[in-house]
Amino acid sequence: MFRRRESVPFAFLAEADTFRSNVAPPPRERSSAGQIAGSWLLGLTIVAALVGALVIGMPALTLDHSAQTQQSRASQGR
């Protein structure tokens, strides 16, 4: 059986997988020392913020057993 070809406007999409360009992209510029230090500082700030949020949020995640016993005592007194 023969393959059905697309109409003219979209024919290039079918051939895009086999297309190889002979034009190389320009080389990337090297990052300066300030840009590298800035990216490290930004990453360190984000990690420190996540760790700080976890440390501050940990008391809210723990169960407070004294509050539960106070509620049970109050409910028993009724």
N, C-alpha and C positions, 0 to 999 in steps of 0.2 A: 504494500500500500504506500501511497505517497503522502508526505506531510503537507498539511494545509498551511499555507503561508498567510501571515497577517497582511492587512492592508498597508499601504505605503506609509502613513504617518507613524505607525508603531513598529515598523519592520526593524528599526535600529535597536529596539529593546531586546529582540531575540538574538541579535548578533553581538550584544554588549558583553556577554560572557567570554566570547572568543577574542575580543578586541584587545590588542596590546599596544600601548603607546611607546613610541620611540623617543619621547621627550621626557627627560628626567626632571623631577621637581628640584627647585633650588635647595641647597643644603640649609639645615636649620642653623639659626644663629645660636652661638653659645650664650648661656645665661651668665650674667655678670655676678660677681661675688655678692653684691647687694640683693640681687633677685634671689639667689640661692639662700642667703641668710633670711630674707623675708619669708620665703616659702617654709623654711624650717621653723621660724618663729610662729607663723600662722598655724602650722600643724601642731606645734607644742602647745599653743594657746587652746586649740580645740580639744586636744587630749586632756589638758589640765581642767578645762571647763567640764568635760564629761566626768572625770574622776571627782571633781568637787561636787557636782550635782549628785553623784552616787553617794558620796560621804555624807552630804547634808540630808539626802533622802532616806538613808538607812534607818534612822530612828522612827520614821513614819511607817516603815515596812515591818518593824518588829511588833510582836504582840505584847500588849500591856496587860499582864495577868492581874495586877492590882485593880485595874479599872473593871475587869470582869467580875472579880469577887465583890467589889462594892455594889455593882448592879445586882448581883444575885442576893446579897444581903438586903438591899432595899426592896427587892421584889418579894423576899420571904417575909418581911415585916408587915406586909399589907394584910 
